[in-house]
Amino acid sequence: MRKYIVLAVLAATVAGCSDIPIDGLSRSGWNDPISMPPAGYTKDTWVDARGCVFFATQAGWVPHVGGNLKQVCR
């Protein structure tokens, strides 16, 4: 039993360190913001100069992606 717990912890650690999203979907075709919010901006969403929507995360600004896996832009 302990062997399986160690393997599960190891698998979770490797998955957390990977550049590949956990669901296996590629990030190709998604853009980073071309304009950043001003200093002191406190909201959790941002629309850049291109009209693309981004969400604030601990890792930075990530694109809003629709159900069709395309980046949401106006």
PyMOL commands that set and color helices and strands:
alter all, ss='L'
color gray80, all
select helices_A, chain A and resi 2-17
alter helices_A, ss='H'
color red, helices_A
select strands_A, chain A and resi 45-47+53-57+60-63
alter strands_A, ss='S'
color yellow, strands_A
deselect
rebuild
show_as cartoon
